[in-house]
């Protein structure tokens, strides 16, 4: 298993993407809401909206670890394309670091 960190930034709502990258297997993701944000940012799955999803207040950081979701004693992961963000205020920012794996 090889874990590779990849970073990114979002300033608009939608799927979390890494420019020019394939659909990564995300083992773990660290979310960082911009300290100067003026409102909450929401993170989650395809049902994420500005009023639905895990809220991040300005400056908040949270880590999601998907490795315990595996079966048959294999580490788990989710596809990058299943992660979404909703940003309601122009100029607000969400940064992330993902740890990907090829398995």
C-alpha positions in Angstrom: 0.0 0.0 0.0 1.2 3.5 -0.9 -0.4 6.6 0.7 0.0 9.8 -1.3 -1.0 13.2 0.1 -2.8 15.5 -2.3 -4.0 19.1 -1.5 -6.7 21.2 -3.0 -8.9 24.3 -2.5 -12.5 25.0 -3.2 -14.2 28.4 -3.5 -17.5 27.2 -5.1 -20.0 24.5 -4.4 -19.8 21.1 -6.0 -17.9 17.9 -6.2 -14.4 17.9 -4.6 -12.1 17.5 -7.6 -8.4 17.6 -8.1 -7.6 19.2 -11.4 -6.4 16.8 -14.0 -6.5 13.8 -11.6 -8.3 10.5 -11.8 -10.9 9.5 -9.3 -8.7 8.9 -6.3 -9.3 6.3 -3.6 -9.4 8.4 -0.5 -8.2 6.7 2.7 -8.3 9.9 4.8 -9.1 13.5 4.3 -8.3 16.6 6.4 -10.7 19.5 5.8 -9.7 23.1 6.7 -12.3 25.9 6.6 -10.7 29.3 5.9 -10.1 31.3 9.0 -11.5 34.5 7.3 -14.7 32.8 6.0 -17.9 34.6 6.8 -20.2 31.6 7.0 -20.3 27.9 7.6 -19.2 25.5 4.8 -20.9 22.2 4.5 -19.1 19.0 3.5 -20.5 15.5 2.8 -22.0 13.3 0.0 -24.1 14.2 -3.0 -26.9 15.4 -0.7 -24.8 18.2 0.6 -26.3 21.7 0.4 -25.8 25.0 2.1 -28.2 23.8 4.8 -27.4 20.0 4.8 -24.1 18.3 5.5 -21.4 18.4 8.1 -20.9 22.1 8.9 -17.4 23.7 9.3 -17.2 27.0 11.1 -14.5 29.5 10.0 -11.1 28.2 10.9 -12.3 24.7 11.8 -10.4 21.6 10.9 -11.7 18.1 10.9 -10.3 14.7 9.7 -12.3 11.9 8.2 -10.7 8.5 8.3 -12.3 5.9 6.0 -9.7 3.1 6.6 -12.0 1.4 9.1 -14.7 1.0 6.5 -13.0 -1.9 4.7 -14.2 -5.5 4.6 -12.3 -8.8 5.1 -9.6 -7.0 7.1 -8.8 -4.7 4.2 -8.5 -1.0 4.8 -11.4 1.0 3.4 -11.6 4.1 1.2 -14.2 6.3 -0.7 -13.9 7.7 -4.2 -13.0 11.3 -4.4 -16.0 11.9 -6.7 -18.4 11.0 -3.8 -17.2 14.0 -1.7 -19.1 17.3 -2.0 -18.9 20.8 -0.6 -21.4 23.6 -0.3 -20.1 27.2 0.1 -22.8 29.9 0.5 -20.7 33.0 0.8 -18.5 34.4 -2.0 -14.9 34.5 -1.1 -15.1 31.7 1.5 -12.6 28.9 1.1 -12.2 25.2 2.0 -8.8 23.6 1.8 -8.1 19.9 2.1 -5.4 17.3 2.2 -6.3 13.8 1.1 -4.3 10.6 1.6 -4.9 8.4 -1.4 -4.1 4.8 -2.1 -3.9 2.7 -5.2 -5.3 -0.5 -3.6 
